Every structure is written in C-alpha cells, then in structure tokens.
Amino acid sequence: MLPTCSSPYALHEQYRIEQEALWTARQVSLVVDGELANIKTLLEGLSKSPALANDDLQAFGTEASRLVHGTDQVVTLRDLDGRTLASTQSAKGSEPSAEPLTPDEREHLDLAGVLVSNVFAAPGSNDYRIAVTRQVSGSKRQPLLLSMSVPTERVRLVMLPAVPQGWTVRVGDREGNYVARSKLHDQWTGRPGLPEYVNKIVGRSGTFRSGNFEGTTLLLAGYYRSPYSDWFYTANVPLSEVQAPLWWSLAQIGATGLTALLVSLALGYVVGTRLTKATVDLAARADALGSGSEVEPLSTSVAEFDTIAQAMIKAGRAIAERTRELETVLETVPAAVWFTYDPEARQVIRNRFAAELMGLQTESRKTFGRPELVIDTLAYKNGQPVSREDRPLSRAMRGEETHSEEFAYKQPSGEKRSLLSSARPIRSAEGSIIGAVQISLAFPNASAARSSVNCWSRS
C-alpha cells in the first residue's frame, strides 16, 4: 500500500495516480486502434479489386503482392471454411488460423465489420503476428475473408510514443496472451499473462495492484478493454515510484517541524541566560508558536532575542502555510472525515465530503475546524438498528478501534446512504483519550472503499 495512506493527501495522490493509469491505458488503446483501422482501410481498397470481382485469384494475388512489396505485411484470402485461396506469403505461419471462425468471432465480424485476431505464430517460430480481417464478396457474391497480418513488433512501435516515462504498457489478446509490451517485448510477445494479473482485468476499465512475473515488484495498474479489437491494455507503474512524492512531502513537513523544534530549543537556552522580561516575552511567543497562534514581533534591545523572535515568526508562518495546505487537502480528498473531542461524540468537526454525504449544505467559504452538532440519523448494521452510542465515532471515544464496518444511514430527509467506516481514538502523549476520528467511503464501489479504509485503519 501507499505510505501514510491514512492521510488525506496520500488518498488524494493515490486517486491521481490511478486516474493517470486509466488515462494512459485508454490513450494507448486509441493509438493502436488507429493503426488497426489503417490496416482495415488497406483491406477495403483491396476488396474493390476488379480481379477479385472477376474471381481471377492469380491476378488478385499479384495485385496484393504489389501492395505489400517491401513491407512485413502479408495478405491472405480465404473462404469461410478456412481454406486459403490466395496469399502473398508462401511460407506458413504468417497467415491467421486456417480454422473456421468461431460463433463469437463471426458475431464480432458482423457487428463491427472487422475482426482483429489473437496473437499467433507458426509452430517452432518466434515470428509472432496479428491479423486484421474483413468480409468481402467474390464473383458470385459468396462471402470470403480478406486478411492482412503484421508482426507484433509493429504494435509495440506504434504505442511507444504514448507510454509515459517510468511506465510499462502491456497489450493482451482475448485469450490473455501478450500481443506487445513496451519493455522486454521480445521476451513476452505470444506468452500467456500471469493468471493473478490477467484475472483482475474485469469489465471495460479499472485499476488493481499486482506483483510482476518474479513477484518482486508491486505494481499499480490501470486497464482498458478496446471495443474495436476486444484486446486489453494495461498501464503499470511500480508502487515505489508512486510512493516517492509522498515520502518527499513527508520529509518536507518533517523538516519544517524539526526546524521549529530546533528554534524552540535554542530559544530555551537563550531565555535561560538572558534578562527576565525578555525571557518571559520569548516564552509567551514560544507558547503561541506551539498552539498555532500568531507570533507577535518582540520589542527588545537585545539583538539575539530579536533574531530568535524573527525566526519564530517565520517558523509560525511556515507552519501555518503547511496547516492550510493540509486543510485544503482534507477538504479536497474524496473521503468523509469526522473528528470529535466531545465525550458523547455529539459535537463533531467534519470535512466537506462528510457534510455532503449526510445531506448538509456546504458553505463555499467556511473555517475548517468549527465544531457542529451531529444530525439526527438512523443507522443500521446487518439490518439491525444501531444506537448513537454504538456507532464507530462513539466507540472510538471509549477506546475501541473499528475497521471497515458497513453501515446504512437514513437521514431526516429520508435519503439513504451506505458507508464503509473505520474509527480510532486520539490519545494524548500520556495515553489518555482526548478525541476520536472516523473516515468513511460511500458505496457502490465497496471493494475499493474497503481497500482504502483498511489501509487507513492499519497505519
């Protein structure tokens, strides 16, 4: 999982990376589909050949050979039973399967007007290819299949410009075999994908996490299945690269806190050796810095005290800026967050998403951190009513930790919400409970919600 995944910033960054993975997979599919459409256009031109209309297969073969001369393309004309009528390649293996089309392939060809094959190769050959097929008519209006095959390397070269640096894109056919790969293509083309990886590609698009073939590197993957070819496209990035910006942000925040701590230590040393009044004034400013209040300038004739006071003012401004950034992230992250310092959990501090989930109006400009009364909702767990005292935030105020519990809420307006929630107590340095926090995600994407909430609750 991503580091510090309980923080709103980490959740926001995780969502951003997932969207980038989905977008990359989609863009690569559009680029490859465009190349497949170009091959279809060449076939459409050949289908209008007078030689084909007159059933002069020898002349048609000569015309097709002129079209692909000097290229790695192979043109084949077959009947519906799979028998080859004409081909620009004498050696076997560069043509699509001689087997008749399956009912699913027949249906796809009728609906889309084009059929993109799975990856194939002649027995004992490493020349893996794919073919684009369209239906044409012979001299007696009998249906024929006109195909053009190209090496899978051509698919890789077409997609490379759309692959971001540091990412790996894989293209797989309908049977789960790799057509092309942006890295190590020659090693993987024609090979079946890892079942634990391919089985997670369900539906049109989505994201998942998986290991690589060696099981040594964790990957975040976004996938998209093309309606044109029915191939799948996955865009993968190592989780270590996703985590790097988060660790850098944490290091910056830690450096700011360390700087403030060092300034406070220096302040304590100087205060202990200087004039009493200046000492009291500096101590008051240190308290303001610690409580997050504004640090006032210090009027003193002692130059060292004045320098420290100016440093504290800068440190206070830096901390305030970091605080505003984190508050902005908390108000932006697509998860509901509640804090309470009320023993009965009646007074809560909620972010914008929490207010929206509970059907409350959100103010465009409001001071985050203002306590508000909870609304009067009805809660159910496993179909049974749950009292206010037995809900996650109240239980956390009693020292309990809850993980990924499902609740259904009915608001005063009658609107219903289904949430996946986790909560934990907030403890003082001495270990006593001073408050509690709860994070919730809404259905219907229960699996993704449970993954994010579990990640938060284990941190």
Wavefront OBJ file of the C-alpha trace (Angstrom):
o trace
v 0.000 0.000 0.000
v 0.953 3.623 -0.326
v 2.796 5.150 2.653
v 0.805 7.127 5.233
v -2.335 6.031 3.441
v -4.417 7.316 6.353
v -3.613 10.901 5.418
v -5.973 12.785 3.112
v -3.016 13.839 0.963
v -1.963 10.205 0.398
v -5.509 9.216 -0.580
v -5.688 12.127 -2.994
v -2.299 11.218 -4.530
v -3.334 7.571 -4.841
v -6.510 8.602 -6.670
v -4.490 10.845 -9.013
v -2.073 8.020 -9.940
v -4.960 5.612 -10.542
v -6.600 8.109 -12.902
v -3.302 8.589 -14.759
v -3.011 4.806 -15.181
v -6.557 4.612 -16.584
v -5.914 7.544 -18.928
v -2.636 6.035 -20.200
v -4.224 2.646 -20.933
v -7.068 4.390 -22.771
v -4.709 6.604 -24.831
v -2.529 3.660 -25.898
v -5.632 1.735 -26.988
v -6.718 4.672 -29.169
v -3.290 4.851 -30.825
v -3.178 1.106 -31.559
v -6.818 1.050 -32.688
v -5.918 3.819 -35.133
v -3.168 1.669 -36.659
v -5.530 -1.308 -36.883
v -8.042 0.960 -38.634
v -5.334 1.913 -41.161
v -4.851 -1.786 -41.979
v -8.612 -2.122 -42.394
v -8.517 0.784 -44.858
v -5.915 -1.047 -46.992
v -8.151 -4.138 -46.981
v -11.119 -2.036 -48.077
v -9.089 -0.812 -51.044
v -8.142 -4.395 -51.998
v -11.755 -5.510 -51.650
v -12.680 -3.274 -54.596
v -10.205 -5.056 -56.904
v -11.706 -5.968 -60.322
v -9.664 -9.202 -60.239
v -11.484 -10.232 -57.052
v -14.837 -9.334 -58.572
v -13.993 -11.488 -61.646
v -12.731 -14.388 -59.477
v -9.247 -14.059 -61.031
v -7.365 -15.159 -57.939
v -3.974 -15.207 -59.632
v -4.312 -11.593 -60.731
v -5.647 -10.661 -57.312
v -2.630 -12.292 -55.651
v -0.297 -10.315 -57.921
v -2.117 -7.081 -57.077
v -1.934 -7.833 -53.324
v 1.794 -8.642 -53.609
v 2.440 -5.259 -55.221
v 0.585 -3.570 -52.349
v 2.722 -5.159 -49.618
v 6.024 -5.386 -51.504
v 8.970 -4.361 -49.341
v 6.908 -4.456 -46.120
v 6.358 -7.002 -43.363
v 2.641 -7.251 -44.231
v 1.053 -10.476 -45.506
v -2.303 -10.558 -47.333
v -4.437 -13.721 -47.320
v -7.794 -14.533 -48.977
v -9.756 -17.461 -47.504
v -13.205 -18.940 -47.721
v -15.429 -19.286 -44.628
v -14.160 -22.837 -44.059
v -10.617 -21.542 -43.624
v -9.178 -22.718 -46.981
v -6.563 -20.331 -48.415
v -7.470 -19.076 -51.907
v -4.628 -16.553 -52.351
v -1.692 -15.359 -50.254
v 1.319 -13.064 -50.647
v 3.406 -15.383 -48.422
v 4.300 -18.898 -49.463
v 5.666 -19.952 -46.056
v 3.168 -20.994 -43.457
v 2.884 -19.121 -40.154
v 2.336 -15.569 -41.392
v -1.328 -16.223 -42.018
v -4.184 -16.266 -39.494
v -5.604 -19.586 -38.332
v -6.981 -21.820 -41.066
v -9.755 -22.875 -38.701
v -13.278 -21.579 -39.443
v -14.388 -18.597 -37.402
v -15.968 -19.306 -34.043
v -19.541 -18.095 -33.422
v -18.204 -15.241 -31.248
v -15.740 -14.189 -33.973
v -18.484 -14.423 -36.582
v -20.754 -12.201 -34.466
v -17.988 -9.633 -33.849
v -17.182 -9.506 -37.571
v -20.841 -8.981 -38.470
v -21.325 -6.240 -35.882
v -18.039 -4.341 -36.238
v -17.253 -5.077 -39.874
v -13.720 -6.064 -38.864
v -12.117 -8.824 -36.770
v -8.757 -8.411 -35.047
v -7.127 -11.790 -34.352
v -5.384 -13.114 -31.272
v -1.595 -13.295 -31.407
v -0.336 -16.292 -33.428
v 2.833 -17.849 -34.841
v 3.838 -20.880 -36.889
v 4.891 -23.927 -34.810
v 8.504 -23.527 -33.727
v 8.634 -19.911 -34.935
v 9.234 -16.744 -32.927
v 7.622 -14.556 -35.594
v 4.513 -13.587 -33.620
v 1.901 -11.719 -35.621
v -1.662 -10.409 -35.522
v -4.150 -10.127 -38.365
v -6.995 -7.798 -39.306
v -9.823 -9.476 -41.254
v -12.845 -8.137 -43.103
v -15.509 -9.932 -45.133
v -15.552 -9.406 -48.916
v -17.592 -10.829 -51.796
v -16.360 -12.973 -54.691
v -17.655 -13.030 -58.233
v -20.737 -14.987 -57.243
v -21.400 -12.865 -54.183
v -20.071 -15.670 -51.984
v -18.620 -14.353 -48.692
v -14.812 -14.506 -48.368
v -12.368 -13.412 -45.663
v -9.623 -10.954 -46.616
v -6.853 -10.606 -44.000
v -3.640 -8.673 -43.540
v -1.153 -9.754 -40.862
v 1.741 -7.764 -39.342
v 4.385 -8.641 -36.706
v 3.528 -7.744 -33.099
v 6.652 -5.540 -33.077
v 4.677 -3.098 -35.222
v 2.089 -2.758 -32.429
v 4.883 -2.029 -29.927
v 6.465 0.673 -32.122
v 3.097 2.363 -32.665
v 2.272 2.560 -28.949
v 5.697 3.644 -27.607
v 5.179 7.434 -28.088
v 2.059 7.237 -25.871
v 3.847 5.484 -22.960
v 4.940 7.878 -20.147
v 8.468 7.601 -18.800
v 8.753 5.072 -15.977
v 5.554 3.240 -17.000
v 5.141 -0.172 -18.648
v 2.236 -0.797 -21.029
v 1.082 -4.286 -21.964
v -1.343 -5.309 -24.712
v -3.126 -8.653 -24.445
v -5.476 -10.516 -26.756
v -8.843 -12.071 -25.981
v -7.217 -15.268 -24.636
v -4.936 -13.398 -22.212
v -1.739 -13.780 -24.280
v 0.553 -10.790 -24.680
v 0.485 -9.103 -28.087
v 3.000 -6.384 -27.252
v 4.888 -4.899 -24.315
v 6.615 -1.534 -24.149
v 9.571 -3.162 -22.326
v 11.084 -6.628 -22.934
v 8.704 -7.114 -25.859
v 10.662 -9.987 -27.462
v 10.595 -11.964 -24.203
v 6.839 -11.703 -23.655
v 5.043 -11.430 -27.000
v 2.939 -14.527 -27.597
v 3.301 -15.675 -23.975
v 0.300 -16.019 -21.627
v -0.085 -13.363 -18.957
v 0.246 -14.186 -15.275
v -3.215 -15.532 -14.230
v -3.173 -13.485 -10.990
v -2.674 -10.412 -13.195
v -4.970 -11.154 -16.153
v -7.866 -12.340 -13.951
v -8.095 -8.866 -12.413
v -8.975 -7.318 -15.783
v -12.754 -7.415 -15.443
v -15.166 -5.188 -17.341
v -14.301 -2.264 -19.597
v -11.821 -0.442 -17.331
v -10.498 -0.232 -13.785
v -7.383 -0.362 -11.584
v -5.718 -3.012 -9.436
v -2.465 -3.910 -7.682
v -0.373 -6.940 -8.533
v 3.153 -8.384 -8.466
v 5.339 -8.797 -11.534
v 6.293 -12.203 -13.010
v 9.089 -12.591 -10.467
v 6.841 -11.435 -7.618
v 9.493 -8.928 -6.511
v 7.916 -5.641 -7.539
v 4.451 -4.402 -6.578
v 2.622 -2.674 -9.406
v -0.308 -0.295 -9.682
v -2.142 -0.983 -12.939
v -4.922 0.735 -14.855
v -6.624 -1.231 -17.637
v -8.946 -0.629 -20.587
v -10.523 -3.171 -22.970
v -10.965 -1.890 -26.520
v -14.391 -2.437 -28.108
v -12.687 -2.328 -31.550
v -10.323 -5.284 -31.059
v -11.502 -6.685 -27.678
v -7.823 -6.577 -26.628
v -6.906 -5.339 -23.149
v -4.416 -2.570 -22.443
v -2.734 -2.157 -19.057
v -0.553 0.720 -17.864
v 1.653 -0.235 -14.892
v 3.922 1.762 -12.621
v 5.935 0.387 -9.661
v 4.411 1.386 -6.333
v 7.870 2.594 -5.300
v 7.605 5.379 -7.888
v 4.098 6.244 -6.701
v 5.350 6.433 -3.132
v 8.348 8.670 -3.839
v 6.409 12.009 -3.990
v 4.581 11.099 -0.773
v 7.829 10.393 1.091
v 9.247 13.658 -0.215
v 6.209 15.571 1.076
v 6.534 13.883 4.455
v 10.230 14.778 4.567
v 9.406 18.433 3.878
v 6.777 18.505 6.635
v 9.183 16.751 8.998
v 11.947 19.224 8.170
v 9.618 22.106 8.980
v 8.720 20.526 12.320
v 12.391 19.814 13.078
v 13.297 23.404 12.280
v 10.589 24.630 14.651
v 11.854 22.234 17.325
v 15.460 23.402 16.949
v 14.342 27.018 17.159
v 12.422 26.217 20.353
v 15.488 24.519 21.870
v 17.688 27.475 21.006
v 15.024 29.738 22.466
v 15.031 27.797 25.756
v 18.811 28.052 26.027
v 18.894 31.793 25.319
v 15.897 32.536 27.518
v 17.565 30.778 30.420
v 20.631 33.049 30.203
v 19.111 36.453 29.416
v 17.023 39.144 31.047
v 13.878 38.129 32.923
v 11.434 40.299 30.959
v 12.815 39.247 27.598
v 12.710 35.642 28.802
v 9.031 35.887 29.714
v 8.210 37.577 26.385
v 10.019 34.927 24.398
v 8.355 32.135 26.374
v 4.970 33.643 25.555
v 5.849 33.659 21.852
v 7.029 30.041 22.064
v 3.616 29.129 23.528
v 1.918 30.935 20.648
v 4.043 29.009 18.148
v 3.194 25.712 19.840
v -0.543 26.448 19.916
v -0.666 27.637 16.320
v -1.429 31.246 17.259
v 0.139 34.216 15.505
v 3.623 35.087 16.815
v 3.863 38.810 17.617
v 7.089 40.768 16.996
v 9.327 41.237 20.056
v 10.374 44.726 21.071
v 13.774 44.363 22.773
v 17.214 45.921 22.731
v 18.866 42.510 22.920
v 19.853 41.668 19.367
v 19.990 37.907 19.967
v 16.424 37.892 21.343
v 15.201 39.882 18.375
v 16.817 37.415 15.937
v 15.175 34.449 17.653
v 11.798 36.184 17.664
v 12.068 36.831 13.910
v 12.936 33.169 13.347
v 9.892 32.148 15.370
v 7.673 34.436 13.298
v 8.972 32.818 10.097
v 8.543 29.351 11.594
v 4.973 30.190 12.635
v 4.167 31.393 9.121
v 5.691 28.244 7.619
v 3.693 26.003 9.964
v 0.515 27.985 9.220
v 1.137 27.549 5.495
v 1.615 23.777 5.863
v -1.528 23.648 8.001
v -3.557 25.451 5.318
v -2.227 23.042 2.702
v -3.260 20.019 4.770
v -6.676 21.559 5.478
v -7.130 22.130 1.742
v -6.244 18.502 1.037
v -8.683 17.365 3.748
v -11.442 19.408 2.114
v -10.498 18.037 -1.341
v -9.939 14.324 -0.736
v -12.979 12.211 -1.801
v -13.480 10.672 1.632
v -15.667 11.698 4.570
v -13.750 12.569 7.761
v -15.157 13.350 11.242
v -13.222 14.486 14.342
v -14.684 14.843 17.835
v -13.380 15.894 21.215
v -16.798 15.555 22.847
v -17.065 12.518 25.201
v -20.577 11.870 23.860
v -19.488 12.423 20.226
v -22.295 14.928 19.697
v -20.065 17.835 18.660
v -18.049 16.978 15.533
v -15.689 18.628 13.081
v -16.411 17.392 9.575
v -14.856 17.976 6.160
v -16.840 18.939 3.073
v -17.353 15.348 1.870
v -18.709 14.306 5.248
v -21.232 17.153 5.086
v -22.262 16.195 1.554
v -22.704 12.519 2.450
v -25.022 13.487 5.307
v -27.041 15.765 3.030
v -25.870 19.025 4.637
v -25.334 22.216 2.712
v -21.641 23.057 2.393
v -20.510 26.645 2.614
v -18.180 27.874 -0.124
v -16.033 29.718 2.454
v -16.011 28.249 5.937
v -13.423 27.947 8.659
v -12.386 24.315 8.900
v -12.326 23.007 12.446
v -15.542 24.628 13.663
v -17.443 22.128 15.851
v -21.037 21.394 14.837
v -23.815 19.207 16.167
v -24.312 15.817 14.514
v -27.514 15.414 12.553
v -30.247 13.068 13.754
v -29.805 9.981 11.536
v -30.910 6.384 11.851
v -28.133 3.811 11.476
v -28.359 0.100 10.656
v -25.774 -2.669 10.660
v -26.655 -6.001 9.105
v -30.259 -4.797 9.054
v -30.347 -4.082 12.806
v -30.709 -0.578 14.300
v -27.541 0.856 15.858
v -27.772 3.420 18.653
v -25.689 6.577 18.705
v -23.511 5.102 21.486
v -22.650 2.027 19.370
v -21.524 3.859 16.246
v -17.821 3.954 15.284
v -17.044 7.512 16.491
v -18.710 6.975 19.907
v -16.967 3.644 20.369
v -13.625 5.215 19.481
v -14.186 7.796 22.259
v -14.392 4.777 24.607
v -11.055 3.453 23.344
v -12.258 0.992 20.697
v -10.868 0.738 17.163
v -13.209 -0.263 14.354
v -12.141 -1.449 10.920
v -14.116 -1.427 7.659
v -17.611 -1.764 9.145
v -20.618 -1.378 6.850
v -23.480 0.851 7.944
v -26.678 2.049 6.274
v -27.845 5.544 7.295
v -31.255 7.134 6.895
v -31.200 10.921 7.030
v -34.036 13.133 8.306
v -34.911 13.860 4.668
v -35.460 10.143 4.083
v -32.395 9.792 1.862
v -30.296 6.684 2.478
v -26.519 6.274 2.467
v -24.367 3.139 2.669
v -20.915 3.757 4.160
v -17.806 1.727 4.912
v -16.277 3.198 8.093
v -13.257 2.885 10.365
v -12.567 4.829 13.548
v -9.887 5.088 16.201
v -9.275 7.130 19.363
v -6.925 10.143 19.510
v -4.658 9.863 22.541
v -2.546 12.373 24.404
v 1.177 11.908 24.965
v 0.292 10.219 28.266
v -2.058 7.761 26.537
v -5.410 9.182 27.671
v -8.213 9.539 25.131
v -8.764 13.165 24.139
v -10.771 12.664 20.956
v -11.612 10.350 18.054
v -11.546 10.331 14.262
v -13.654 8.426 11.736
v -13.159 8.017 7.977
v -15.893 6.711 5.678
v -16.283 5.945 1.993
v -19.576 5.541 0.199
v -20.791 2.564 -1.826
v -21.398 1.276 -4.531
v -17.656 0.591 -5.080
v -17.444 -1.388 -1.835
v -14.248 -3.264 -2.779
v -12.244 -0.111 -3.499
v -13.775 1.592 -0.431
v -12.852 -1.322 1.830
v -9.234 -1.327 0.476
v -8.778 2.385 1.192
v -10.396 2.231 4.664
v -8.391 -0.883 5.643
v -5.255 0.916 4.526
v -6.155 3.909 6.750
v -7.040 1.788 9.758
v -3.787 -0.231 9.720
v -1.492 2.825 9.574
l 1 2 3 4 5 6 7 8 9 10 11 12 13 14 15 16 17 18 19 20 21 22 23 24 25 26 27 28 29 30 31 32 33 34 35 36 37 38 39 40 41 42 43 44 45 46 47 48 49 50 51 52 53 54 55 56 57 58 59 60 61 62 63 64 65 66 67 68 69 70 71 72 73 74 75 76 77 78 79 80 81 82 83 84 85 86 87 88 89 90 91 92 93 94 95 96 97 98 99 100 101 102 103 104 105 106 107 108 109 110 111 112 113 114 115 116 117 118 119 120 121 122 123 124 125 126 127 128 129 130 131 132 133 134 135 136 137 138 139 140 141 142 143 144 145 146 147 148 149 150 151 152 153 154 155 156 157 158 159 160 161 162 163 164 165 166 167 168 169 170 171 172 173 174 175 176 177 178 179 180 181 182 183 184 185 186 187 188 189 190 191 192 193 194 195 196 197 198 199 200 201 202 203 204 205 206 207 208 209 210 211 212 213 214 215 216 217 218 219 220 221 222 223 224 225 226 227 228 229 230 231 232 233 234 235 236 237 238 239 240 241 242 243 244 245 246 247 248 249 250 251 252 253 254 255 256 257 258 259 260 261 262 263 264 265 266 267 268 269 270 271 272 273 274 275 276 277 278 279 280 281 282 283 284 285 286 287 288 289 290 291 292 293 294 295 296 297 298 299 300 301 302 303 304 305 306 307 308 309 310 311 312 313 314 315 316 317 318 319 320 321 322 323 324 325 326 327 328 329 330 331 332 333 334 335 336 337 338 339 340 341 342 343 344 345 346 347 348 349 350 351 352 353 354 355 356 357 358 359 360 361 362 363 364 365 366 367 368 369 370 371 372 373 374 375 376 377 378 379 380 381 382 383 384 385 386 387 388 389 390 391 392 393 394 395 396 397 398 399 400 401 402 403 404 405 406 407 408 409 410 411 412 413 414 415 416 417 418 419 420 421 422 423 424 425 426 427 428 429 430 431 432 433 434 435 436 437 438 439 440 441 442 443 444 445 446 447 448 449 450 451 452 453 454 455 456 457 458 459
